[in-house]
Amino acid sequence: MSATPSPTPAAPAAPSVPAAPAAGAPDAVPLTAAQTEFLAAQSAAPGYAGHNVGQFVELAGPVDTEALRDAVAAALDEAPWLRFRLTRGDDGPRQSPVRSPGRPRRPALLDTSGAADPVAAALGLVRGQLACPPRLDLLTDPPAPGDVPDLAGSVLVTVGPGHHLLVQFFHQLAVDGHGLALLNHRIAELYTAAVRGRPAGPSPFAPVTALVEAESAYAASAERRSDLAAWTRRLAGAALPAPLRGRSAPPADTALRRTVLLDAADTAAVEAAARSAGVTWGEAVLAATAAHTTARTGAAEALLAVYAAARTAPGTLRVPAAAVNILPVRIAAGPADTFRDLLARAAAETAFLRRHQRVRGTEVARAVWPGHAGARVPGPLVNLRPFETELDFAGVPGRVVSLASGPVDDLAVSASRSPEGLLRLDLDANPALYEPAELESEAAGFAALLAGLARRPRTPVGRIAAVRPDADGPAPSDAAPPDAVRPAPVPAGDHEAGPLTLLPAAHRLREAPGPAEGAHEHVLLEVPAGLRTAPLRRALTTLARRHPALRLALHRAHGVWSQEVRAAAEAPAVTDATTLRRHPVAGLAPGARDLLVTAAARAAGDALDPATASVFRAAWFDAGPAQPGRLLLTAHALCVDDVSWQLLLAELPALYDWFAGSGAAPDALGRAGGLTAWASGLATMAQSPARVRELPYWTELADGPAARAWPAAEGGHRTATRFELPAGPPGPHPVDVALLAALARTAAGRPRLHDGARLPVELELPRPGTAPRTAGRLSTVHGVRLPLDPDGPGPVRRLLAAVPDGGRGQEQLRHLNPQTSALPAGTPGRGVAYRRRAALHAPDRAPGWGPAPDGEWAALGALRGDPPLTGPVELTATVAAGPAGGHRVTVHWRWSTTLFDASEAAGLAEAATALAARFAAPAG
């Protein structure tokens, strides 16, 4: 918190509602019990900022900013105890309200609408404010009577036209969550009255003396002694809980936060399970937290630190001040227990807590665990927030969003209802114990556990570990009713794990210039409007379970490469919640959306790390319930080829529909996997007599003229050309014949393209039809040396037809047969790099799913992480089905910048394409 008062305008407008005086309020009263605890904690660590809390109210609609500032100032004036000076009395610290009649407490104005992300810019400033500890010395000894620092501040931020954030920050010494909800309800009431020109009515607030007097009476009563004895009996034999992370650390100034909003189906499942057991949704969250905790620690019971309002005395519910208490809840939760068992225990413990919530948790902790050195009740924090999350500001909805809730020793779970009625889970974590990615996984796992328990309330908890993202098993549907779970719908490939024979594609990458980490590919899909995050994430993780290549790890040591397939339970594509990122794009102009897609593609490529098996990422651009969205898939180049992308696109819609509860079991997908057997089979084939008999052919090719060393070039001149051709005769693919013949003719008079005698070309062709139904880079590469200036496609067709077994043996002999591993590369100097791939097309029976329009892919070509060019040109021919069995071809060219300028490169590409179209045209 700032050590100085919040800035205010020099000449504010008069408040719209007269401020209520603190009539009859004494000059100084004792602190509440909660304030005493917060003051002690802050005094023990004066530089600690973790007791600062904050939230914002998002206003989407027309707002009279001056009337809103007046309403905030008037509400604060009606609660003078929110700004006080500390004094010392015979009975301990006391508080005196401080008024500043000439300085109304109107929020400062801020405009971040010009920032790239206006909301993030505003919240970044606020988080900086939350990281500032308070100056307690100024509370006790201000430089002037009216200069006591304000522990309750706010800023009104304009983040766009008709879009504002009322950001509020407080110290726990001033107010708790209940008191803040009271204050915001009054602000909305005062604003609405001012805008509509009607009286606001009297202040609903009671003075802090109502709390102080009630607590004083309780402290001296037999009821307190009875409550403490009840807690001591309730917790008899309870051990101090083990840390969730296996170690402890002091809480940081600010906690990490991850928010998960359960969708409508998951929320309905939790409510149905709670309703059938006669409990509340909050008790369902408490029961799930107990299950989560014991699963983490291995203990037989969970000890949780649960927030309580501690406002049962008459009048105390109307006091905007600090009264909150934290009390221990003990719930047995073993693997044989069902969720129904846990719900009953959670309800019983909650009822006990409500009856005995006024005795301080710190006092209970000292009585039960005399050796406990902590300042509060031990265990993970649970905060069930029943407060309103949407307020009415004269017809404009004000959505309340929490930013920080106080110190977090390890993990804290807060639960509330969104304005739409959905369950919101905020998980806060100590950054000394959790990395952001670990908290992402923890939050997603907890949400999945809660939903899975709710759907199977009579199933032993130990059997529902499969609903967690980091578990190797089935995931439930969002729409399944309670007690029903959607099993893994298809036979999965997740049984494949362990070492993998190094595939030819990995050897190819090992020999290529440039870092292996940067080699990746993107595809951009159009997806139906109104997708939901949870079923989309489950569909993507199921793809990773089915396809071992999406769990591939690459290890390099002393120049030696090896590969392994990670088990699904250890693979980031399955366990890491950040594998899927959601980007809201509703209302964005096409240009702005394209920029966001490009930025997300760059970030996804940068996040790939084959050393840790982080090889697959997805970004969903959610355009809302009425417009189709986009889904960007990014994978490391070792994991995918064109057939892989088509397989993934074919499976994804069926899996999404299954997990969303809107489709039948996609049994037609069949079994995936087989990558390990394929790799082993290639090694066996490389040593077969048939393959070894090819050796003279490949040796003769490699023994051609001395290699030409083309200068390497980064980037390249990129251009695209298109042509069509009819179906060709049996034999080599007609696209290969036409393009390579045209390129050989074009190269004849251009020495920069050839080696002086022939045109060396490396061809990467699609995987053979016998390859398994799985993702992976299973394409093959082989070399040819084409005659220059052929008189037509015939010589090239005959040369390609003479290549043994379509060229699949060259890499096998070089890399997978120890006796022939000395075979040189197939084309000296590498030369032209040619790749043919099949165009991605919309899957059958999956309306709304398919490749995005071609124009949206334009910026992705330069983001693939291509290695430097080591020859004059690289071309990729993408082939789509054309009329009458023919082909539509798009050729993407990348020309060496050291050999050609941009205009020459474009001219050569156009000339070669025109020649290919002429070669492919029917005779006559």
Secondary structure as GFF3:
##gff-version 3
##sequence-region A 1 924
A	DSSP	beta_strand	29	30	.	.	.	ID=ss1
A	DSSP	alpha_helix	33	44	.	.	.	ID=ss2
A	DSSP	beta_strand	52	60	.	.	.	ID=ss3
A	DSSP	alpha_helix	65	77	.	.	.	ID=ss4
A	DSSP	three_ten_helix	80	82	.	.	.	ID=ss5
A	DSSP	beta_strand	84	89	.	.	.	ID=ss6
A	DSSP	beta_strand	92	97	.	.	.	ID=ss7
A	DSSP	beta_strand	108	111	.	.	.	ID=ss8
A	DSSP	alpha_helix	118	130	.	.	.	ID=ss9
A	DSSP	alpha_helix	136	140	.	.	.	ID=ss10
A	DSSP	beta_strand	152	160	.	.	.	ID=ss11
A	DSSP	beta_strand	163	171	.	.	.	ID=ss12
A	DSSP	alpha_helix	177	196	.	.	.	ID=ss13
A	DSSP	alpha_helix	208	219	.	.	.	ID=ss14
A	DSSP	alpha_helix	222	234	.	.	.	ID=ss15
A	DSSP	beta_strand	256	261	.	.	.	ID=ss16
A	DSSP	alpha_helix	264	277	.	.	.	ID=ss17
A	DSSP	alpha_helix	281	297	.	.	.	ID=ss18
A	DSSP	beta_strand	301	308	.	.	.	ID=ss19
A	DSSP	three_ten_helix	316	318	.	.	.	ID=ss20
A	DSSP	beta_strand	325	332	.	.	.	ID=ss21
A	DSSP	alpha_helix	339	355	.	.	.	ID=ss22
A	DSSP	alpha_helix	361	368	.	.	.	ID=ss23
A	DSSP	beta_strand	381	384	.	.	.	ID=ss24
A	DSSP	beta_strand	390	393	.	.	.	ID=ss25
A	DSSP	beta_strand	396	404	.	.	.	ID=ss26
A	DSSP	beta_strand	411	417	.	.	.	ID=ss27
A	DSSP	beta_strand	423	429	.	.	.	ID=ss28
A	DSSP	alpha_helix	436	455	.	.	.	ID=ss29
A	DSSP	three_ten_helix	461	467	.	.	.	ID=ss30
A	DSSP	beta_strand	498	500	.	.	.	ID=ss31
A	DSSP	alpha_helix	504	511	.	.	.	ID=ss32
A	DSSP	three_ten_helix	516	518	.	.	.	ID=ss33
A	DSSP	beta_strand	520	527	.	.	.	ID=ss34
A	DSSP	alpha_helix	533	546	.	.	.	ID=ss35
A	DSSP	three_ten_helix	548	551	.	.	.	ID=ss36
A	DSSP	beta_strand	552	557	.	.	.	ID=ss37
A	DSSP	beta_strand	560	565	.	.	.	ID=ss38
A	DSSP	three_ten_helix	568	570	.	.	.	ID=ss39
A	DSSP	alpha_helix	572	575	.	.	.	ID=ss40
A	DSSP	three_ten_helix	577	579	.	.	.	ID=ss41
A	DSSP	beta_strand	580	584	.	.	.	ID=ss42
A	DSSP	alpha_helix	590	607	.	.	.	ID=ss43
A	DSSP	three_ten_helix	610	612	.	.	.	ID=ss44
A	DSSP	beta_strand	616	622	.	.	.	ID=ss45
A	DSSP	beta_strand	629	636	.	.	.	ID=ss46
A	DSSP	alpha_helix	642	659	.	.	.	ID=ss47
A	DSSP	three_ten_helix	667	669	.	.	.	ID=ss48
A	DSSP	alpha_helix	675	686	.	.	.	ID=ss49
A	DSSP	alpha_helix	689	692	.	.	.	ID=ss50
A	DSSP	alpha_helix	695	702	.	.	.	ID=ss51
A	DSSP	beta_strand	717	725	.	.	.	ID=ss52
A	DSSP	alpha_helix	734	747	.	.	.	ID=ss53
A	DSSP	three_ten_helix	751	753	.	.	.	ID=ss54
A	DSSP	beta_strand	758	765	.	.	.	ID=ss55
A	DSSP	beta_strand	780	787	.	.	.	ID=ss56
A	DSSP	alpha_helix	794	801	.	.	.	ID=ss57
A	DSSP	three_ten_helix	804	807	.	.	.	ID=ss58
A	DSSP	alpha_helix	809	815	.	.	.	ID=ss59
A	DSSP	three_ten_helix	818	820	.	.	.	ID=ss60
A	DSSP	beta_strand	832	838	.	.	.	ID=ss61
A	DSSP	beta_strand	850	851	.	.	.	ID=ss62
A	DSSP	three_ten_helix	854	863	.	.	.	ID=ss63
A	DSSP	beta_strand	873	881	.	.	.	ID=ss64
A	DSSP	three_ten_helix	883	885	.	.	.	ID=ss65
A	DSSP	beta_strand	887	895	.	.	.	ID=ss66
A	DSSP	alpha_helix	902	920	.	.	.	ID=ss67
###
